[in-house]
Amino acid sequence: MGKATSIKTSEEVRDRLRILAAERGTTITELLEELANRELTAAEREQRASEAAQELGIEYTEQVQRAGEDAWARIRAHQGAA
């Protein structure tokens, strides 16, 4: 682990993080590390999409990129409605 630092947040968020960490038997620090490592940056998503298209034999054009982004937006919308 690198040098420790602090993050400012509201008391409500801090309390929620404390509960989530306790439920998982971990610390807030470890929980935040897990959450940060789980999410991809925009550049990482773009790279993976390009690699997936290549594996499928699809040219990764702006049109393909937009279609993929639209599909994921629809998936996220359905997940939020559940």
PyMOL Python script that loads the backbone (N, CA, C, O; Angstrom):
from pymol import cmd

cmd.read_pdbstr("""\
ATOM      1  N   MET A   1       0.849  -1.180   0.000  1.00  0.00           N
ATOM      2  CA  MET A   1       0.000   0.000   0.000  1.00  0.00           C
ATOM      3  C   MET A   1       0.888   1.234   0.000  1.00  0.00           C
ATOM      4  O   MET A   1       1.955   1.242   0.613  1.00  0.00           O
ATOM      5  N   GLY A   2       0.444   2.268  -0.686  1.00  0.00           N
ATOM      6  CA  GLY A   2       1.193   3.511  -0.748  1.00  0.00           C
ATOM      7  C   GLY A   2       1.027   4.326   0.519  1.00  0.00           C
ATOM      8  O   GLY A   2       0.497   3.849   1.523  1.00  0.00           O
ATOM      9  N   LYS A   3       1.481   5.543   0.453  1.00  0.00           N
ATOM     10  CA  LYS A   3       1.404   6.467   1.581  1.00  0.00           C
ATOM     11  C   LYS A   3      -0.053   6.776   1.905  1.00  0.00           C
ATOM     12  O   LYS A   3      -0.848   7.040   1.003  1.00  0.00           O
ATOM     13  N   ALA A   4      -0.402   6.744   3.173  1.00  0.00           N
ATOM     14  CA  ALA A   4      -1.776   7.016   3.604  1.00  0.00           C
ATOM     15  C   ALA A   4      -2.130   8.478   3.360  1.00  0.00           C
ATOM     16  O   ALA A   4      -1.278   9.363   3.438  1.00  0.00           O
ATOM     17  N   THR A   5      -3.385   8.708   3.069  1.00  0.00           N
ATOM     18  CA  THR A   5      -3.894  10.055   2.843  1.00  0.00           C
ATOM     19  C   THR A   5      -5.306  10.117   3.404  1.00  0.00           C
ATOM     20  O   THR A   5      -5.811   9.119   3.919  1.00  0.00           O
ATOM     21  N   SER A   6      -5.934  11.251   3.314  1.00  0.00           N
ATOM     22  CA  SER A   6      -7.317  11.349   3.792  1.00  0.00           C
ATOM     23  C   SER A   6      -8.198  11.873   2.670  1.00  0.00           C
ATOM     24  O   SER A   6      -7.736  12.553   1.754  1.00  0.00           O
ATOM     25  N   ILE A   7      -9.474  11.538   2.767  1.00  0.00           N
ATOM     26  CA  ILE A   7     -10.469  11.967   1.796  1.00  0.00           C
ATOM     27  C   ILE A   7     -11.582  12.649   2.571  1.00  0.00           C
ATOM     28  O   ILE A   7     -12.077  12.110   3.561  1.00  0.00           O
ATOM     29  N   LYS A   8     -11.972  13.825   2.125  1.00  0.00           N
ATOM     30  CA  LYS A   8     -13.059  14.534   2.803  1.00  0.00           C
ATOM     31  C   LYS A   8     -14.389  14.089   2.214  1.00  0.00           C
ATOM     32  O   LYS A   8     -14.553  14.008   0.997  1.00  0.00           O
ATOM     33  N   THR A   9     -15.333  13.803   3.101  1.00  0.00           N
ATOM     34  CA  THR A   9     -16.664  13.406   2.686  1.00  0.00           C
ATOM     35  C   THR A   9     -17.635  13.812   3.789  1.00  0.00           C
ATOM     36  O   THR A   9     -17.225  14.269   4.856  1.00  0.00           O
ATOM     37  N   SER A  10     -18.898  13.644   3.524  1.00  0.00           N
ATOM     38  CA  SER A  10     -19.893  13.989   4.541  1.00  0.00           C
ATOM     39  C   SER A  10     -19.920  12.916   5.625  1.00  0.00           C
ATOM     40  O   SER A  10     -19.447  11.798   5.421  1.00  0.00           O
ATOM     41  N   GLU A  11     -20.472  13.268   6.759  1.00  0.00           N
ATOM     42  CA  GLU A  11     -20.610  12.293   7.846  1.00  0.00           C
ATOM     43  C   GLU A  11     -21.497  11.136   7.419  1.00  0.00           C
ATOM     44  O   GLU A  11     -21.264   9.993   7.810  1.00  0.00           O
ATOM     45  N   GLU A  12     -22.515  11.431   6.615  1.00  0.00           N
ATOM     46  CA  GLU A  12     -23.431  10.388   6.158  1.00  0.00           C
ATOM     47  C   GLU A  12     -22.705   9.356   5.304  1.00  0.00           C
ATOM     48  O   GLU A  12     -22.913   8.153   5.463  1.00  0.00           O
ATOM     49  N   VAL A  13     -21.859   9.826   4.407  1.00  0.00           N
ATOM     50  CA  VAL A  13     -21.104   8.908   3.548  1.00  0.00           C
ATOM     51  C   VAL A  13     -20.103   8.121   4.391  1.00  0.00           C
ATOM     52  O   VAL A  13     -19.960   6.911   4.221  1.00  0.00           O
ATOM     53  N   ARG A  14     -19.418   8.803   5.289  1.00  0.00           N
ATOM     54  CA  ARG A  14     -18.467   8.112   6.170  1.00  0.00           C
ATOM     55  C   ARG A  14     -19.161   7.014   6.964  1.00  0.00           C
ATOM     56  O   ARG A  14     -18.646   5.902   7.077  1.00  0.00           O
ATOM     57  N   ASP A  15     -20.345   7.331   7.521  1.00  0.00           N
ATOM     58  CA  ASP A  15     -21.067   6.339   8.311  1.00  0.00           C
ATOM     59  C   ASP A  15     -21.506   5.158   7.450  1.00  0.00           C
ATOM     60  O   ASP A  15     -21.469   4.011   7.896  1.00  0.00           O
ATOM     61  N   ARG A  16     -21.919   5.438   6.231  1.00  0.00           N
ATOM     62  CA  ARG A  16     -22.321   4.354   5.319  1.00  0.00           C
ATOM     63  C   ARG A  16     -21.132   3.476   4.968  1.00  0.00           C
ATOM     64  O   ARG A  16     -21.246   2.251   4.935  1.00  0.00           O
ATOM     65  N   LEU A  17     -19.992   4.101   4.707  1.00  0.00           N
ATOM     66  CA  LEU A  17     -18.782   3.328   4.421  1.00  0.00           C
ATOM     67  C   LEU A  17     -18.398   2.461   5.613  1.00  0.00           C
ATOM     68  O   LEU A  17     -17.981   1.316   5.439  1.00  0.00           O
ATOM     69  N   ARG A  18     -18.536   2.992   6.804  1.00  0.00           N
ATOM     70  CA  ARG A  18     -18.208   2.232   8.013  1.00  0.00           C
ATOM     71  C   ARG A  18     -19.104   1.000   8.126  1.00  0.00           C
ATOM     72  O   ARG A  18     -18.631  -0.088   8.456  1.00  0.00           O
ATOM     73  N   ILE A  19     -20.404   1.172   7.850  1.00  0.00           N
ATOM     74  CA  ILE A  19     -21.348   0.048   7.909  1.00  0.00           C
ATOM     75  C   ILE A  19     -21.015  -0.984   6.838  1.00  0.00           C
ATOM     76  O   ILE A  19     -20.955  -2.180   7.124  1.00  0.00           O
ATOM     77  N   LEU A  20     -20.801  -0.527   5.610  1.00  0.00           N
ATOM     78  CA  LEU A  20     -20.482  -1.447   4.515  1.00  0.00           C
ATOM     79  C   LEU A  20     -19.204  -2.233   4.808  1.00  0.00           C
ATOM     80  O   LEU A  20     -19.141  -3.438   4.564  1.00  0.00           O
ATOM     81  N   ALA A  21     -18.200  -1.554   5.326  1.00  0.00           N
ATOM     82  CA  ALA A  21     -16.941  -2.229   5.649  1.00  0.00           C
ATOM     83  C   ALA A  21     -17.159  -3.259   6.750  1.00  0.00           C
ATOM     84  O   ALA A  21     -16.665  -4.382   6.661  1.00  0.00           O
ATOM     85  N   ALA A  22     -17.899  -2.878   7.788  1.00  0.00           N
ATOM     86  CA  ALA A  22     -18.142  -3.808   8.893  1.00  0.00           C
ATOM     87  C   ALA A  22     -18.900  -5.044   8.411  1.00  0.00           C
ATOM     88  O   ALA A  22     -18.589  -6.161   8.823  1.00  0.00           O
ATOM     89  N   GLU A  23     -19.890  -4.848   7.543  1.00  0.00           N
ATOM     90  CA  GLU A  23     -20.665  -5.975   7.017  1.00  0.00           C
ATOM     91  C   GLU A  23     -19.789  -6.935   6.220  1.00  0.00           C
ATOM     92  O   GLU A  23     -20.077  -8.130   6.148  1.00  0.00           O
ATOM     93  N   ARG A  24     -18.729  -6.415   5.626  1.00  0.00           N
ATOM     94  CA  ARG A  24     -17.825  -7.249   4.825  1.00  0.00           C
ATOM     95  C   ARG A  24     -16.628  -7.736   5.633  1.00  0.00           C
ATOM     96  O   ARG A  24     -15.786  -8.474   5.122  1.00  0.00           O
ATOM     97  N   GLY A  25     -16.556  -7.323   6.890  1.00  0.00           N
ATOM     98  CA  GLY A  25     -15.441  -7.738   7.730  1.00  0.00           C
ATOM     99  C   GLY A  25     -14.124  -7.129   7.301  1.00  0.00           C
ATOM    100  O   GLY A  25     -13.081  -7.779   7.379  1.00  0.00           O
ATOM    101  N   THR A  26     -14.161  -5.885   6.850  1.00  0.00           N
ATOM    102  CA  THR A  26     -12.968  -5.219   6.356  1.00  0.00           C
ATOM    103  C   THR A  26     -12.921  -3.804   6.913  1.00  0.00           C
ATOM    104  O   THR A  26     -13.745  -3.429   7.747  1.00  0.00           O
ATOM    105  N   THR A  27     -11.967  -3.033   6.455  1.00  0.00           N
ATOM    106  CA  THR A  27     -11.841  -1.639   6.879  1.00  0.00           C
ATOM    107  C   THR A  27     -12.364  -0.718   5.778  1.00  0.00           C
ATOM    108  O   THR A  27     -12.542  -1.135   4.634  1.00  0.00           O
ATOM    109  N   ILE A  28     -12.603   0.530   6.142  1.00  0.00           N
ATOM    110  CA  ILE A  28     -13.019   1.517   5.142  1.00  0.00           C
ATOM    111  C   ILE A  28     -11.936   1.652   4.074  1.00  0.00           C
ATOM    112  O   ILE A  28     -12.247   1.741   2.886  1.00  0.00           O
ATOM    113  N   THR A  29     -10.679   1.667   4.484  1.00  0.00           N
ATOM    114  CA  THR A  29      -9.572   1.786   3.528  1.00  0.00           C
ATOM    115  C   THR A  29      -9.596   0.639   2.525  1.00  0.00           C
ATOM    116  O   THR A  29      -9.492   0.864   1.319  1.00  0.00           O
ATOM    117  N   GLU A  30      -9.734  -0.588   3.019  1.00  0.00           N
ATOM    118  CA  GLU A  30      -9.758  -1.745   2.118  1.00  0.00           C
ATOM    119  C   GLU A  30     -10.998  -1.725   1.230  1.00  0.00           C
ATOM    120  O   GLU A  30     -10.931  -2.109   0.063  1.00  0.00           O
ATOM    121  N   LEU A  31     -12.119  -1.283   1.771  1.00  0.00           N
ATOM    122  CA  LEU A  31     -13.347  -1.175   0.984  1.00  0.00           C
ATOM    123  C   LEU A  31     -13.162  -0.179  -0.153  1.00  0.00           C
ATOM    124  O   LEU A  31     -13.529  -0.464  -1.293  1.00  0.00           O
ATOM    125  N   LEU A  32     -12.598   0.984   0.146  1.00  0.00           N
ATOM    126  CA  LEU A  32     -12.373   1.992  -0.885  1.00  0.00           C
ATOM    127  C   LEU A  32     -11.397   1.500  -1.945  1.00  0.00           C
ATOM    128  O   LEU A  32     -11.585   1.763  -3.133  1.00  0.00           O
ATOM    129  N   GLU A  33     -10.351   0.786  -1.521  1.00  0.00           N
ATOM    130  CA  GLU A  33      -9.400   0.221  -2.485  1.00  0.00           C
ATOM    131  C   GLU A  33     -10.096  -0.770  -3.407  1.00  0.00           C
ATOM    132  O   GLU A  33      -9.863  -0.776  -4.616  1.00  0.00           O
ATOM    133  N   GLU A  34     -10.951  -1.608  -2.830  1.00  0.00           N
ATOM    134  CA  GLU A  34     -11.691  -2.587  -3.628  1.00  0.00           C
ATOM    135  C   GLU A  34     -12.597  -1.889  -4.640  1.00  0.00           C
ATOM    136  O   GLU A  34     -12.635  -2.263  -5.812  1.00  0.00           O
ATOM    137  N   LEU A  35     -13.320  -0.879  -4.180  1.00  0.00           N
ATOM    138  CA  LEU A  35     -14.230  -0.158  -5.067  1.00  0.00           C
ATOM    139  C   LEU A  35     -13.462   0.555  -6.181  1.00  0.00           C
ATOM    140  O   LEU A  35     -13.883   0.533  -7.337  1.00  0.00           O
ATOM    141  N   ALA A  36     -12.347   1.183  -5.837  1.00  0.00           N
ATOM    142  CA  ALA A  36     -11.554   1.911  -6.833  1.00  0.00           C
ATOM    143  C   ALA A  36     -10.949   0.958  -7.864  1.00  0.00           C
ATOM    144  O   ALA A  36     -10.872   1.291  -9.046  1.00  0.00           O
ATOM    145  N   ASN A  37     -10.524  -0.217  -7.424  1.00  0.00           N
ATOM    146  CA  ASN A  37      -9.930  -1.183  -8.346  1.00  0.00           C
ATOM    147  C   ASN A  37     -10.963  -1.880  -9.212  1.00  0.00           C
ATOM    148  O   ASN A  37     -10.636  -2.390 -10.283  1.00  0.00           O
ATOM    149  N   ARG A  38     -12.198  -1.907  -8.759  1.00  0.00           N
ATOM    150  CA  ARG A  38     -13.266  -2.567  -9.510  1.00  0.00           C
ATOM    151  C   ARG A  38     -13.693  -1.734 -10.719  1.00  0.00           C
ATOM    152  O   ARG A  38     -14.071  -2.291 -11.749  1.00  0.00           O
ATOM    153  N   GLU A  39     -13.638  -0.430 -10.605  1.00  0.00           N
ATOM    154  CA  GLU A  39     -14.089   0.458 -11.674  1.00  0.00           C
ATOM    155  C   GLU A  39     -12.973   0.727 -12.675  1.00  0.00           C
ATOM    156  O   GLU A  39     -11.818   0.911 -12.290  1.00  0.00           O
ATOM    157  N   LEU A  40     -13.314   0.749 -13.948  1.00  0.00           N
ATOM    158  CA  LEU A  40     -12.360   1.059 -14.993  1.00  0.00           C
ATOM    159  C   LEU A  40     -12.378   2.553 -15.295  1.00  0.00           C
ATOM    160  O   LEU A  40     -13.419   3.204 -15.197  1.00  0.00           O
ATOM    161  N   THR A  41     -11.224   3.086 -15.661  1.00  0.00           N
ATOM    162  CA  THR A  41     -11.181   4.468 -16.138  1.00  0.00           C
ATOM    163  C   THR A  41     -11.725   4.497 -17.566  1.00  0.00           C
ATOM    164  O   THR A  41     -11.892   3.452 -18.196  1.00  0.00           O
ATOM    165  N   ALA A  42     -11.995   5.684 -18.064  1.00  0.00           N
ATOM    166  CA  ALA A  42     -12.482   5.812 -19.444  1.00  0.00           C
ATOM    167  C   ALA A  42     -11.468   5.227 -20.425  1.00  0.00           C
ATOM    168  O   ALA A  42     -11.844   4.558 -21.388  1.00  0.00           O
ATOM    169  N   ALA A  43     -10.192   5.479 -20.179  1.00  0.00           N
ATOM    170  CA  ALA A  43      -9.147   4.954 -21.075  1.00  0.00           C
ATOM    171  C   ALA A  43      -9.097   3.431 -21.031  1.00  0.00           C
ATOM    172  O   ALA A  43      -8.897   2.784 -22.059  1.00  0.00           O
ATOM    173  N   GLU A  44      -9.279   2.860 -19.847  1.00  0.00           N
ATOM    174  CA  GLU A  44      -9.277   1.392 -19.725  1.00  0.00           C
ATOM    175  C   GLU A  44     -10.486   0.788 -20.429  1.00  0.00           C
ATOM    176  O   GLU A  44     -10.367  -0.246 -21.086  1.00  0.00           O
ATOM    177  N   ARG A  45     -11.654   1.425 -20.297  1.00  0.00           N
ATOM    178  CA  ARG A  45     -12.852   0.935 -20.988  1.00  0.00           C
ATOM    179  C   ARG A  45     -12.666   0.988 -22.494  1.00  0.00           C
ATOM    180  O   ARG A  45     -13.026   0.051 -23.207  1.00  0.00           O
ATOM    181  N   GLU A  46     -12.105   2.081 -22.971  1.00  0.00           N
ATOM    182  CA  GLU A  46     -11.862   2.251 -24.404  1.00  0.00           C
ATOM    183  C   GLU A  46     -10.903   1.176 -24.918  1.00  0.00           C
ATOM    184  O   GLU A  46     -11.137   0.584 -25.971  1.00  0.00           O
ATOM    185  N   GLN A  47      -9.836   0.929 -24.182  1.00  0.00           N
ATOM    186  CA  GLN A  47      -8.853  -0.084 -24.577  1.00  0.00           C
ATOM    187  C   GLN A  47      -9.489  -1.464 -24.629  1.00  0.00           C
ATOM    188  O   GLN A  47      -9.266  -2.218 -25.577  1.00  0.00           O
ATOM    189  N   ARG A  48     -10.274  -1.797 -23.624  1.00  0.00           N
ATOM    190  CA  ARG A  48     -10.919  -3.122 -23.592  1.00  0.00           C
ATOM    191  C   ARG A  48     -11.943  -3.267 -24.708  1.00  0.00           C
ATOM    192  O   ARG A  48     -12.070  -4.340 -25.299  1.00  0.00           O
ATOM    193  N   ALA A  49     -12.665  -2.206 -24.997  1.00  0.00           N
ATOM    194  CA  ALA A  49     -13.640  -2.261 -26.093  1.00  0.00           C
ATOM    195  C   ALA A  49     -12.931  -2.481 -27.419  1.00  0.00           C
ATOM    196  O   ALA A  49     -13.384  -3.276 -28.243  1.00  0.00           O
ATOM    197  N   SER A  50     -11.829  -1.788 -27.629  1.00  0.00           N
ATOM    198  CA  SER A  50     -11.043  -1.944 -28.858  1.00  0.00           C
ATOM    199  C   SER A  50     -10.506  -3.365 -28.978  1.00  0.00           C
ATOM    200  O   SER A  50     -10.546  -3.956 -30.057  1.00  0.00           O
ATOM    201  N   GLU A  51     -10.002  -3.917 -27.871  1.00  0.00           N
ATOM    202  CA  GLU A  51      -9.482  -5.289 -27.886  1.00  0.00           C
ATOM    203  C   GLU A  51     -10.595  -6.298 -28.145  1.00  0.00           C
ATOM    204  O   GLU A  51     -10.393  -7.270 -28.872  1.00  0.00           O
ATOM    205  N   ALA A  52     -11.772  -6.075 -27.554  1.00  0.00           N
ATOM    206  CA  ALA A  52     -12.891  -6.989 -27.770  1.00  0.00           C
ATOM    207  C   ALA A  52     -13.326  -6.965 -29.232  1.00  0.00           C
ATOM    208  O   ALA A  52     -13.583  -8.013 -29.824  1.00  0.00           O
ATOM    209  N   ALA A  53     -13.408  -5.771 -29.811  1.00  0.00           N
ATOM    210  CA  ALA A  53     -13.780  -5.662 -31.226  1.00  0.00           C
ATOM    211  C   ALA A  53     -12.772  -6.401 -32.096  1.00  0.00           C
ATOM    212  O   ALA A  53     -13.149  -7.112 -33.028  1.00  0.00           O
ATOM    213  N   GLN A  54     -11.504  -6.232 -31.793  1.00  0.00           N
ATOM    214  CA  GLN A  54     -10.451  -6.909 -32.561  1.00  0.00           C
ATOM    215  C   GLN A  54     -10.610  -8.423 -32.466  1.00  0.00           C
ATOM    216  O   GLN A  54     -10.495  -9.124 -33.471  1.00  0.00           O
ATOM    217  N   GLU A  55     -10.875  -8.932 -31.254  1.00  0.00           N
ATOM    218  CA  GLU A  55     -11.062 -10.375 -31.072  1.00  0.00           C
ATOM    219  C   GLU A  55     -12.260 -10.892 -31.863  1.00  0.00           C
ATOM    220  O   GLU A  55     -12.269 -12.039 -32.309  1.00  0.00           O
ATOM    221  N   LEU A  56     -13.273 -10.034 -32.035  1.00  0.00           N
ATOM    222  CA  LEU A  56     -14.473 -10.422 -32.777  1.00  0.00           C
ATOM    223  C   LEU A  56     -14.332 -10.176 -34.275  1.00  0.00           C
ATOM    224  O   LEU A  56     -15.231 -10.500 -35.052  1.00  0.00           O
ATOM    225  N   GLY A  57     -13.210  -9.608 -34.671  1.00  0.00           N
ATOM    226  CA  GLY A  57     -12.997  -9.327 -36.081  1.00  0.00           C
ATOM    227  C   GLY A  57     -13.788  -8.127 -36.572  1.00  0.00           C
ATOM    228  O   GLY A  57     -14.123  -8.034 -37.753  1.00  0.00           O
ATOM    229  N   ILE A  58     -14.089  -7.202 -35.653  1.00  0.00           N
ATOM    230  CA  ILE A  58     -14.862  -6.012 -35.986  1.00  0.00           C
ATOM    231  C   ILE A  58     -13.926  -4.807 -35.981  1.00  0.00           C
ATOM    232  O   ILE A  58     -13.113  -4.639 -35.072  1.00  0.00           O
ATOM    233  N   GLU A  59     -14.056  -3.971 -37.015  1.00  0.00           N
ATOM    234  CA  GLU A  59     -13.283  -2.737 -37.026  1.00  0.00           C
ATOM    235  C   GLU A  59     -13.890  -1.786 -35.994  1.00  0.00           C
ATOM    236  O   GLU A  59     -15.097  -1.544 -36.009  1.00  0.00           O
ATOM    237  N   TYR A  60     -13.071  -1.255 -35.112  1.00  0.00           N
ATOM    238  CA  TYR A  60     -13.552  -0.405 -34.020  1.00  0.00           C
ATOM    239  C   TYR A  60     -13.654   1.038 -34.501  1.00  0.00           C
ATOM    240  O   TYR A  60     -12.726   1.833 -34.349  1.00  0.00           O
ATOM    241  N   THR A  61     -14.802   1.352 -35.080  1.00  0.00           N
ATOM    242  CA  THR A  61     -15.047   2.691 -35.615  1.00  0.00           C
ATOM    243  C   THR A  61     -15.827   3.520 -34.596  1.00  0.00           C
ATOM    244  O   THR A  61     -16.270   2.998 -33.572  1.00  0.00           O
ATOM    245  N   GLU A  62     -15.991   4.803 -34.878  1.00  0.00           N
ATOM    246  CA  GLU A  62     -16.789   5.668 -34.002  1.00  0.00           C
ATOM    247  C   GLU A  62     -18.226   5.163 -33.917  1.00  0.00           C
ATOM    248  O   GLU A  62     -18.855   5.253 -32.862  1.00  0.00           O
ATOM    249  N   GLN A  63     -18.748   4.633 -35.019  1.00  0.00           N
ATOM    250  CA  GLN A  63     -20.111   4.099 -35.025  1.00  0.00           C
ATOM    251  C   GLN A  63     -20.224   2.894 -34.086  1.00  0.00           C
ATOM    252  O   GLN A  63     -21.197   2.780 -33.341  1.00  0.00           O
ATOM    253  N   VAL A  64     -19.253   2.013 -34.120  1.00  0.00           N
ATOM    254  CA  VAL A  64     -19.246   0.852 -33.228  1.00  0.00           C
ATOM    255  C   VAL A  64     -19.101   1.315 -31.780  1.00  0.00           C
ATOM    256  O   VAL A  64     -19.758   0.785 -30.883  1.00  0.00           O
ATOM    257  N   GLN A  65     -18.250   2.292 -31.561  1.00  0.00           N
ATOM    258  CA  GLN A  65     -18.060   2.835 -30.211  1.00  0.00           C
ATOM    259  C   GLN A  65     -19.374   3.409 -29.681  1.00  0.00           C
ATOM    260  O   GLN A  65     -19.759   3.119 -28.548  1.00  0.00           O
ATOM    261  N   ARG A  66     -20.061   4.212 -30.478  1.00  0.00           N
ATOM    262  CA  ARG A  66     -21.347   4.806 -30.047  1.00  0.00           C
ATOM    263  C   ARG A  66     -22.386   3.734 -29.781  1.00  0.00           C
ATOM    264  O   ARG A  66     -23.135   3.823 -28.808  1.00  0.00           O
ATOM    265  N   ALA A  67     -22.440   2.719 -30.636  1.00  0.00           N
ATOM    266  CA  ALA A  67     -23.407   1.635 -30.436  1.00  0.00           C
ATOM    267  C   ALA A  67     -23.134   0.919 -29.118  1.00  0.00           C
ATOM    268  O   ALA A  67     -24.068   0.581 -28.390  1.00  0.00           O
ATOM    269  N   GLY A  68     -21.871   0.687 -28.810  1.00  0.00           N
ATOM    270  CA  GLY A  68     -21.511   0.050 -27.544  1.00  0.00           C
ATOM    271  C   GLY A  68     -21.879   0.913 -26.352  1.00  0.00           C
ATOM    272  O   GLY A  68     -22.413   0.417 -25.360  1.00  0.00           O
ATOM    273  N   GLU A  69     -21.595   2.207 -26.449  1.00  0.00           N
ATOM    274  CA  GLU A  69     -21.935   3.129 -25.361  1.00  0.00           C
ATOM    275  C   GLU A  69     -23.443   3.178 -25.142  1.00  0.00           C
ATOM    276  O   GLU A  69     -23.910   3.194 -24.003  1.00  0.00           O
ATOM    277  N   ASP A  70     -24.205   3.202 -26.238  1.00  0.00           N
ATOM    278  CA  ASP A  70     -25.671   3.202 -26.132  1.00  0.00           C
ATOM    279  C   ASP A  70     -26.178   1.926 -25.477  1.00  0.00           C
ATOM    280  O   ASP A  70     -27.085   1.965 -24.646  1.00  0.00           O
ATOM    281  N   ALA A  71     -25.591   0.797 -25.852  1.00  0.00           N
ATOM    282  CA  ALA A  71     -26.014  -0.483 -25.275  1.00  0.00           C
ATOM    283  C   ALA A  71     -25.753  -0.497 -23.771  1.00  0.00           C
ATOM    284  O   ALA A  71     -26.616  -0.914 -22.999  1.00  0.00           O
ATOM    285  N   TRP A  72     -24.568  -0.045 -23.346  1.00  0.00           N
ATOM    286  CA  TRP A  72     -24.259  -0.032 -21.906  1.00  0.00           C
ATOM    287  C   TRP A  72     -25.149   0.955 -21.160  1.00  0.00           C
ATOM    288  O   TRP A  72     -25.521   0.697 -20.015  1.00  0.00           O
ATOM    289  N   ALA A  73     -25.497   2.075 -21.782  1.00  0.00           N
ATOM    290  CA  ALA A  73     -26.401   3.034 -21.135  1.00  0.00           C
ATOM    291  C   ALA A  73     -27.769   2.399 -20.901  1.00  0.00           C
ATOM    292  O   ALA A  73     -28.387   2.608 -19.857  1.00  0.00           O
ATOM    293  N   ARG A  74     -28.233   1.627 -21.872  1.00  0.00           N
ATOM    294  CA  ARG A  74     -29.526   0.939 -21.706  1.00  0.00           C
ATOM    295  C   ARG A  74     -29.451  -0.116 -20.611  1.00  0.00           C
ATOM    296  O   ARG A  74     -30.383  -0.259 -19.820  1.00  0.00           O
ATOM    297  N   ILE A  75     -28.363  -0.844 -20.562  1.00  0.00           N
ATOM    298  CA  ILE A  75     -28.171  -1.861 -19.510  1.00  0.00           C
ATOM    299  C   ILE A  75     -28.181  -1.185 -18.146  1.00  0.00           C
ATOM    300  O   ILE A  75     -28.869  -1.643 -17.234  1.00  0.00           O
ATOM    301  N   ARG A  76     -27.422  -0.096 -17.994  1.00  0.00           N
ATOM    302  CA  ARG A  76     -27.378   0.605 -16.700  1.00  0.00           C
ATOM    303  C   ARG A  76     -28.756   1.148 -16.322  1.00  0.00           C
ATOM    304  O   ARG A  76     -29.122   1.135 -15.146  1.00  0.00           O
ATOM    305  N   ALA A  77     -29.520   1.624 -17.304  1.00  0.00           N
ATOM    306  CA  ALA A  77     -30.868   2.145 -17.028  1.00  0.00           C
ATOM    307  C   ALA A  77     -31.757   1.038 -16.495  1.00  0.00           C
ATOM    308  O   ALA A  77     -32.546   1.273 -15.580  1.00  0.00           O
ATOM    309  N   HIS A  78     -31.647  -0.154 -17.039  1.00  0.00           N
ATOM    310  CA  HIS A  78     -32.452  -1.281 -16.570  1.00  0.00           C
ATOM    311  C   HIS A  78     -32.004  -1.746 -15.194  1.00  0.00           C
ATOM    312  O   HIS A  78     -32.828  -2.168 -14.383  1.00  0.00           O
ATOM    313  N   GLN A  79     -30.711  -1.674 -14.924  1.00  0.00           N
ATOM    314  CA  GLN A  79     -30.208  -2.066 -13.613  1.00  0.00           C
ATOM    315  C   GLN A  79     -30.725  -1.116 -12.541  1.00  0.00           C
ATOM    316  O   GLN A  79     -31.059  -1.539 -11.434  1.00  0.00           O
ATOM    317  N   GLY A  80     -30.790   0.172 -12.875  1.00  0.00           N
ATOM    318  CA  GLY A  80     -31.282   1.164 -11.927  1.00  0.00           C
ATOM    319  C   GLY A  80     -32.766   1.038 -11.662  1.00  0.00           C
ATOM    320  O   GLY A  80     -33.248   1.442 -10.604  1.00  0.00           O
ATOM    321  N   ALA A  81     -33.493   0.480 -12.616  1.00  0.00           N
ATOM    322  CA  ALA A  81     -34.944   0.328 -12.472  1.00  0.00           C
ATOM    323  C   ALA A  81     -35.303  -0.906 -11.656  1.00  0.00           C
ATOM    324  O   ALA A  81     -36.442  -1.051 -11.212  1.00  0.00           O
ATOM    325  N   ALA A  82     -34.332  -1.795 -11.459  1.00  0.00           N
ATOM    326  CA  ALA A  82     -34.620  -3.062 -10.752  1.00  0.00           C
ATOM    327  C   ALA A  82     -34.833  -2.856  -9.278  1.00  0.00           C
ATOM    328  O   ALA A  82     -35.083  -3.817  -8.550  1.00  0.00           O
TER     329      ALA A  82
END
""", "prot")
cmd.dss("prot")
cmd.show_as("cartoon", "prot")
cmd.util.cbc("prot")
cmd.orient("prot")
